[in-house]
Amino acid sequence: MILAAAQSAEQTRDLGISPYAVGAITLVIFTLLVLALLSFGKGREHS
């Protein structure tokens, strides 16, 4: 049982895309969303 758990812990999934690429894409998407939010709120007065 312990051996099977150790073997499964050593196996890694190869997703075909780097985790750094996923992080960079997420950062770009969130940055674009924040810029869109700021551009929509630019012409409005504060309540």
N, C-alpha and C positions, 0 to 999 in steps of 0.2 A: 504494500500500500504506500509506504513512504517512498519507495523507488519510483512508483508510477507518478506520484506527485512531483518528485524531483525532475523526472523526465519531461513532464508537461510544463513545468516552470522554465525549463531550458529551451523549449521550442518557442520560436518567435514567428509572428505572422509577417509575411512579406506582402505588403499592401500595394507595392508598385509605385508609391509616391512617398516622398520624404516627409517626415513630420515637420521639418522646417518649412517646406513648401506649403503645407496645410496652414501653419501659423502665419506665414507671409500673406497667403490669400485671405485669411480671416482678418488680418490687420488692415489690408487694403479695403475689404468690404466695409468694415466698421468705420474706417476713415472716410470713405465715400458717403456713408450714411450720416455721419456727423456733419460733413460739409453740406449735404443736402438739407439737413435740419437747420443749420445756420443760415443757409441761403433763403429758405422759406420764411424764416422769422425775421429777416433783416428789415423789411419794410413795415413791420407792425409796431404799433405803440405798446408800451408796457401797460399792463392793467393795474 
